[in-house]
């Protein structure tokens, strides 16, 4: 028994001395708890709101003030006409538009009811429903508390309209997100094990002393996976459109071009991972674990980025799927062109260039 406890004690010491094991045992659970605890929330926070106020009377101004003071909304701008509604939704920043009818206060006092329209961006159906529900509740609370003493019973039921997804089908949100996640994980994982396989088979030295330049080796590794991943992306789009009924309102050419850029970026990231990994298991661990959770939690795929703490919002800017999902929703659901997604496109292009440059540098360091 004494020998057994001595053996157990030795194992404890081995674990405590291994930094990687301690990180897996305690670091990853703590990081997951912090991520899930701060990201997973059904609350609305700082949603951008636009208002088309045709009345501009005291009541509409008080309702606007109540909405903005709730902490759920931030006023983005006042609109000049209803024709501006779709244009401002296409920009992606504004999530809801509030439209007051002319002579709102006068109509409410005389007839006991007035019309207000709540138009929400339902490309994210959960967010759209929450925004409309919060807005209706705040408006009715104002009517009940501020105008309940009037002789006529006040009745104000906002007319809710959902843009881009009138049926509030969740598949409109999940198909772009799942597409980004699949292409990110599969492309990165396939290439991440390519160079580590060469290391394990002992053929890396042959590559390093070959006449090929480092950039040629990387391009040679990426090219086959790029072609296969493009086919994969096309299959996902066709299934999403024909099986699940997700509309593709924009250009197929633009959609495929953006998909190819994202795939190329993911493949370059996979090559970078493979150059810093000692074996295939480490490469797959980094690709699956280190990329999957951030893709799900910090890309806006499921949980709105605006609701996250500021530090996580900043970190989310480093997540490539965040920008690709924005592109997919704009092109597929909103039918926008390149002028609305040029910023996200440049970001993905910049990431691909950076990942490739670092991977090439790693190769050169091996050659020196």
RACOR-V579060 format. One line per field, one symbol per residue. ss: DSSP state (A for helix, B for strand, O for the rest). A space follows every 10 residues. Layout:
ss: ???
This chain:
ss: OAAAAAAAAA AAAAAAAOAA AAAAAAAAAA AAAAAAAAAO OOOOOOBBBB BBBOOOOAAA AAAAAAAAAO OOBBBBBBOO OOOAAAAAAA OOOOOBBBBB OOOAAAAAAA AOBOOBBBBB BOOOAAAAAA AAAAAAAAAA AAAAAAOOOO OOOOBOOOBB BBBOOOOOOO AAAAAAAAAA AAAAAAAAAA AAAAAAAAAA AOOAAAAAOO OOOAAAAAAA AAAAAAAAAA AAAAAAAAAA AAOOOOOOOO OAAAAAAAAA AAAAAAAAAA AAAAAAOOOA AAAAAAAAAA AAAAAAAAOO OOOOAAAOOA AAAAAAOOOA AAAAAAAAAA AAOOOOOAAA OAAAAAAAAA AAAAAAAAAA AAAAAAAO
